[in-house]
Amino acid sequence: MNRTLSVKWALTLLIPFLVYFIPVPLDVVNPKMPLFLAFTVWAVVAWITEILPSVVVATVLTFLYALFVTTPQNAFGAWLTFLPWISLGALIFAHAMECTGLGKRIALRGMLMMGGSFTATMFGLIVSGLVMALIVPGAGMARLVIYVTIGQGLVSALAVDPRSRLSSALMFGCFMAATTPCLAYLTAGETPLQMLSVVSAACGRQMTWMEYFRLMTPFGILYCLGCTFLIFMVRGKERLPDEQHLRETLTRRLEELGPFKASEAKTLLVMLIGLVGFVTESWHHMNGAYIFCCASMTCFLPGINLANQQTLREINTPFLFFLCGCMSIGFVANAMNVPQWITGAIMPMMQNQSVDVAIMLSYLLCVVLNFLLTPMACLASMGGALTAMATELGLDPYALALTFQYGCDQHIFPYQTGYFLYLFTSGAVCLRYLMPALAVRIVAVAVAVAVAIPLLLVPYWKFIGYIQ
């Protein structure tokens, strides 16, 4: 064992050992809270140091939870959600698109339409994401499936090394296009809708689509455009192959694919059926994720023949264990009463504060919570408390929740949000390239919130009569 690896193992074991002895209020949290923190920190440090395969770490973490911390129902609760199954369906579709050439064709055609350069493509993706958030409302995951597929097509079509900075930047750009517009409109994603549901239940008043548009959409659009610059940070000094003549290269590779094939048509049709079932969930009232999964399974049927036994050997099915292992952190955190603990510790700080400070603290509170809970769990556990605090400050109950949701979009590690986890199904992303950019975003958004609240947000809200 070399010295570097020895140091990594030492850190991976020592840090959790020290965390175990951090005092916690056992009258508020579950008595097994120290074990939960130690096991969780072990997994996070192991993921960062890469001493073991990430799938192994996630699987061991789930078993440790089930054996020593909580019930198997809590530890393995992630398998009862839709996310691992929609990920499986997406992996099958992605394999079909790669084998038929449809993914390359869509990516090459899209990049040419956006200007044929890396910069134009990234900004074009963000603008298209804002438009898609209006066309495909309330389905951020459905849009992510689409954009991850586009990103995989770009990586394949441009012959980019899937473990490189450039590959991570291309996939990160598609991730940003799918996820950052979720906060631009009330119906754009799950987070605003969850916020609306929780806060309206606590205060007895619902916010309309136009009211949200008037209050937050201008800032949501600025947030999307600002996040675009993180893509270039991920890319670093790497450039696309033959970037000076990229448009000619794209055109030549598109021509090499030949005419549109029957297998591509079948793949496109089956995937569109799955996506339509996903995005029309509010009409048929069935879980769109499972409709999408069923559509992916039709790829194995005779006459369609887009997948077979070999497909199951080639797709990245171990990722599903990584995904569910990461998600189990949020399930077990809820069982440990982590939300109540953090709420009780931070809420007194927000009392008797000015509007500016209270809004800033609501953002920081969510950033902290999001290291132990999923965004949905943050909103569910904090909605009532934020409503009570806003009422005490003489604010509209939504005033704190609107900025709190921006904290829900801040993450560094895959386990923090299902969206980020799903990005890794592509097999074309390296976490070490994304983490610095995501850390910068947390700090940059905190600074932006601190500056924008007194200079832009509060004056704007006063101007339109939202607050006094």
N, C-alpha and C positions, 0 to 999 in steps of 0.2 A: 504494500500500500504506500503510494507516494505521499510526500509531506502535505501537498495541497488537499488531497482527499482526506487525510487524517485530520486536518484542521476543520474541514467541512463536517466530518462526522462528529468531532468534538463539539462544534457549535450546535449541531442539530440535537445533540443529547443534553448539553449543558444549559442552553437557553430555556427549554421546556422545564428542566429541573428547577431552575431559579423561579420561573413563572409559577410553578406549583405552590411556592411559599408566599406569593403575594397575598396579603390579607384581603378577604372579600366579606361583605356583610351576609353571613350565613342565615340571618333572620329574614333576609329579603330573597336571596337566591337559593337554589337547591344545594344541599350539603355537598354534592359531588361536583360543584362548580370548579374547584381547583383542578380536579382531574380533567374536566372538559377543557379548561384553558390550556393545561399542559399538553394534552393530546393535539389540540387545534394548532397551537404554536409549533409543535413538532412537525406537523404536516406542512405548515406554511414555510418553515425554514428548510424542510426537505425539498419542497418544490423549488425554492429559490436556489439552493445549492446544487440541486439535481444529483444528489447522491444515489437516488433510486429512481427507476422509471415512475413518472407521474401517476400512471394507472395503479401501480403497486402501492404507492403512498396513499392514494385516495381509498383504495380497497381496504388496506390495513386500518386506516382511520375509521372507516365505517364499522369494522369488526371490533375495534377498541371501544367505540361508543356503545355498541350493542352488549359487549361483555362487561364493561366496568362503569358506564356512565348512565345509560338510560335503557328503555325497552327497545327490543328489535323493531317494534312498530314505528318508533321515532327515528331510529338510526337508519332504517331502510325506507323511510317515508317518501323519499324522492322518487322511488320506482313507481309510486302510485300517482305521480303527476304526469302531465302530457309531454314534458320536455324530453325525456330519454326516447320516447317513441317517435316524436316528430323528428328527432335527430337521426334515428334509424332510417326513417322514410327519406330524409334529405340525403343521407349517405348513399342510398340506393339510386335516387334520382341523379345525384352528382356523378356516380359511376356510369350510369347510362349516358349522360350528356358528354362525358369524357370519351367513352367508347365510340359513340356515334359521330362525334365531332361537333355536336350542337353547341356545347359550351364555348368552344373556340370560335365558332361562327358568330354567336351573339356578342362575345367579348370584342372581337375584331371589328365587327360592324359598329358596335357602340362607340368604340374608341375613335374610329374614323369620323363618326358623326359629331363627336365632342371636340374635334380639332386635331387629333392625331399626335398629341404631346402628353407627357406625364402631367404637367401642371393643368392644362386645359381639361384633361380627363378627370382629375381629382375635383376641381371646382364644378365641372359638369355633373359629376356624380352627386355632389352635395345639393345642387339646384334640383336635380331630378328627384332626390330624396324628399325635398320639401314639397314637390308636386305630388309624388307618390303618397305622401302622408295625407293628402287631401283625397286622392283617388281611392286609396286602400285604407280607410279609417279603422282605428281600434285594433290593428293587427300588426304591431311592430315586429313580431316574430315572423309573420308571413313575409314582410318586406325584407327581413334579414335573410331568409332563405333565398329570396331572389338575388339579393346583392352578393351574398357569399358565393352563389353559383356563378355570377358574373366575374367575381374576383378570381375564382378557380380557373375560369376560362381565360382570363388575362394572363395568369401565371403560366398556363399551359401553352397558350398561343404564342407568347413572347419568349418561350423557352427559358424562363427565369428559374434559377435554383430555388426550390421550395423551402430551403432552410436559410435563405439569405435575407439581408436587410430589405432588399428591393421587393422580394416576395411579401414580406411582412408589411411593407408600406402599401403595396397594392391592395392587400386584403384589409388592412386597417382603413384605407380610404373607403372601401365598400362598406365596412362596418360602420364608419361614421355617417355615411350616406343613409344607412338604414335606421340608425338609432338616435342620432342627435335631433332629427326633426320630431321625435316623439314628444318633445316638450313645446313644440311650436304652436300646436293647436290642441284644443281640449280633447278631440277625438282621435288624435294622431297615434296614441300609444296607450299601453296599459297603465303607465304611471299616473298621468293626469286623470284618467277615468277612475283609478283606485282612490286617488286623492279626493275626487269629487264625491265618491260613494261614502268614504269614511267621514269626511268633514260635514257633508250634508246630513248624515245620520246623527252627528253630534250636535249640530246647530239648528237643524230643521229647515234649512234653506238651500236650494240648489242653485248652482251657477250655470248660466246659459252659455251656449257656444259663443255667441257674439260678445258676451261679457268677458269671457276668457280671452277672446281674440283681441279685444280692446286693451285688456290689462297686460297680457303677457306675450302675444305673438311678435311684436316688434323686438323684444328682447330675446325671444326664442330664435328668431332668424339671425340676429347678431351672434348668438351662441353657436349656431351651426357654422357660420362663416369663420368665426374665431377658431373653432376646433379643426378646421381644415388645415391650418398651419402646422398642427401636430404631425400630420402625415409626412411633411417634408423633414421634420425632426427625426422621424423613424427611418426615412430613406437615407439620411446622412449624405455621404459623398458618393454613394452608388448611383449609377445612371442606367437607363434602359439600353439594351444592346443597339448599337448603331442609331443613337438617338437623333443625330443630325439628319438622317434620312429615314426617320421613323415612319412617316406616312407611306413612303414607297414600300417599306418592309411590310407594313400592315396590309397594304393592298395586294402584295405578292403572296403573302401567306393566306389571305382570304381566297385568292384565285386557286391556290394549291388544294383547297378543300373541295373544289369542284362544285357541281350543281347540288342543290338541296335534295337530300336523299330521303327515301321512305322511312328509314329507321329514325332519322332526325324528326320527321313529321310526327311519328308515333310518340317519340319521347316528349316533344313539345305538347302534344294533345293531352297525354296522360298527366303531365305535370300541371298544365293549365286547369284540368278538371280538379286536381287536388287543391290548387291555390284558390279556385273559385269556391270550393267547399269551405275553405279556411276563412276567406274574407267575407262570406255571406252568412256567417254564423248567427248574426242577429236576426236573420230571416227564417232559417230553418230550425234554430234553437238546438242544434246538435253540436258537439264539440268538434270544431273545425280541424283541430290538430289530428284527431283520429280519422277524420275523412281523408286528410292529406296522407296519413299512413296507409290507409286502405288503398288509395290510388297508387301509392308506390309499390304495393304488393302485386298489383296487376301486371307489373313489368315481367313477372315470372310466368304469366299465363301463355298457353299455346296461341300462336297467331300474333302475339305482341313480341315475345322473345327478346326482351331488352335486358333480362337478367337471368342468371342460372345459379347452380350450386357454386360455381367458381366465383361468382360475384360476392357471395357471403364470405369467402376466404380472402378476398382482396380488399374489401372495404374495412374501414377503421372501427370495427365493433368494440375493441377494448376501450375506445374513448367513452362509451356509454357508462362504463364503471367509473371512469375519472369524473364524468359529469355528475353522476349520482352521489359519489363520495364527497364532492365539493358541496353539493346542495344539502347534504346531511348536516353540514355545519349550522345552517340556518334553522333546520328542524330541531336540532338538539338545543340550540341557543334559546329557542322559544320555550322548550321544556325546562331549561335551567332558570327561567324568569329573567333572562338578561335584559329584555326591554324595560322591565320595571326597575331593575337596578340602575341602569344608565339614566332613565328618566328621573328617578328620585335624586340622583347625584347632580344632574345638570339643570333641572327645572328651577331650583331655587336661584340659580345665577341669572335667570331671565326675568325675575320679578323686579319691579320698580325700575326697569330699563326704558330708555327712549325707544321710539319706533325703529330708528336706524339700527341700534344695537340689538334689539330683539329679533329683527329680521336676519341680521348677520349671524346671531347665535343659532337660529333655527337651521341655517345652512350648515354650520359647523357641527351641530348636533347630529344631523343626518350622515355627514361624512364619517363621523366616529361610529355611529350605529351600523353603517354599511359594511364595516369590517367584520361584523359578527352576524348580521342579518341580511336577508335579501331585500331589495327595494320594496317589494310588496309587503314584507313583514315589517319594515320600518314604518311605512305609511299606516298599516293596520294598527300597530302598537302605539303610534304617536299621535294619530289624528285627533283623538279626544283630548289629549293633554294640550296640544297646540291650540285647539279651539277654546279651551278654558283659559289659556294664557292670553290669547288675543282678546278675549272678552274682558279680562282683567285690565289689559292695557288700553281698552276703548277702541280696539281695531276690529275691522271686519274679520270673522274667523278664517277666511281664506288668505288673508294677508301674509300670515306666517307659513301656511301650507304651500303657497305658490313658490316661495323661495326654498322651502324644505325639499321640494321635489327635485330641485337642481342638485342638491346633495346626494339624492338617490342615483344620479347619473355619474357619480365620481367613484372610480374603482381602480385598483392596481392589479389585483389577483383574479384569476378566472372564477374562483369559488364565490365571488361577491355578487355576481349577477348571471342569470341564465343566458342573457344575450351574449355576454363576453365568452362564456363557456362554449356556446354554440359556434363561435368563430373558429375554435380550434378543431372542429370537425373537418375543416378544409385540409389539414395537414400541411398548410403552407404558411404557418405563422410561428415565430419564435418569441416566447414571452420576454426574453431578455432585451429584445429590441423595442418592445412596446412599453415596458414598465417605466422607463425614464420619461417618455412622453406623457403617460397617464399621470405620473406624479407631478409633472409640470402643470398639467391641466388642473389638478386639485388646488395647487397653490395659485395659479393664474385666475381661476374662477373665484377663489376666496378674495384675492386682491380686487378683482373686477366687481364682486359683490360689495366689498367694503367701499369702493369708490363710486360705483353706480347707484347704490342705495341713496346716499345723501345728495348726490349731484344729479341723478337722472330718474331713478325709480320713484322715490318719494315725491319729488316735485311734479313728475308726470302724473302720478296717481292723484295728487292734490289738484292738478290742473283739470283733470277730467272728473273731479268730484268724488273719487273713490274713497279717499281718506281726508280728514280735516287737518 
